[in-house]
Amino acid sequence: MPLQPLHLPEDLAAMLGRSKWWVCEQCRQGRFPFVKPGGGYRFTDRHVEEILAILEELPMAQRHVGRARAAEPSRASQPQASDSGSAVQLKARPPRRRRSAVADSA
């Protein structure tokens, strides 16, 4: 399989009409796919296509269809109902300096 040519951040920045710094920042934040041979960000043609898909803005009608499931709250974010029906009363711990003073005197 022949190797694909790799695009530099400057090339991608020129394609997107952005700065090299902005492209590198998106990579640092984990928003863009990339390869990093020899310590620098590089992009294959497939990466460029994925980045364009990430940045693509869809019309509102298509946006709602594709994200209907994403709008549903996850189970983890829903409050858990307790079995007994009553809330558990929490008790604050004493401050650390008071706990250490009690331990030193004992």
N, C-alpha and C positions, 0 to 999 in steps of 0.2 A: 504494500500500500504506500503510495507516494506521500510524502509529508506535505501538509498544506502550508501555504505562506502565512506567516504571522504578521499581524498588524500591530503597530506601535500605539501607545496611548495618544501620541500626537495625531496619528492618522484617524483614530476613532473620534478624537475631539473635533477634528476638522469636519468629519462626516456629520457629527451631531450639532455642530455650531456651538460648542462649549470649549472650555479651557482644558488643558492637560491636567491641571490640578483637580478639576471637578471630576474627570474620568477616574483618576487615581483614587480620589476620595470615595467614589462609589464602590470601587474595588475593595478598599480598606474596610468599608462598612458592610461588605458582604452582599451588596445589591446587584453587582454585575458578575457574570462568570468570566474567568480568565485562566491563563496558565502563567506560571512564573519561572521560566527557565533562566537560570543565571541571576536571579534576583530582581528582574524587571517584569512589569506587567506586559503580557502579550495576549493577543486575541485572534482566534481562528475565524474563518468565515461563519461557522456555526455559532460562535459566541456573538458575533455582530448581529446575526439574525435574532438570537435570543434577547440581546439587549434592546433591539428595536421592538420586539414583542413586549418586553417589560415596560418600555416607555410609551407604548401605544395607548391612545385614548379612544375608547369605544363610545358610540352614541348611547344615550341613556337607555333606549329600549334593549339593546344587546347587553349592556352592563348589568341590568337587573336580572336577566335570564341566567347569565353566567355566574353571578354572585348571590343567587337566592339562598343557596345552602350556607355560604359564608356568613350571611347576616344572622343565621340562627345562633343563639348563645350556646356555648359549649357546656357540657355537663359539669365541668370543673368550676365554671363561673356561677352556676346556679347554687343558691343556698340549700344546704342539706337540712331536711326536716328531721328532728330528733324523734326517737321512738316513744319517749315518755310524754312528749308534748310540752315539757317545761325546759327552759333554758338552763344551761349549766352556769352557776355563779362562779366567776373567776376571782381569785384573791391575789393581790399584788404581793410580790416578794419585798422584804425589807431592803433598803439600800445596802450596797456592798460594804460601805465603811461601817455600818452598824453591825452587819453580819461578822465582819472581821474583828470588831471590838468585842463582840460577845464570845467569839472563838478564842481570843487572847485571854480573856478573863477566866475562861473555864479550864 
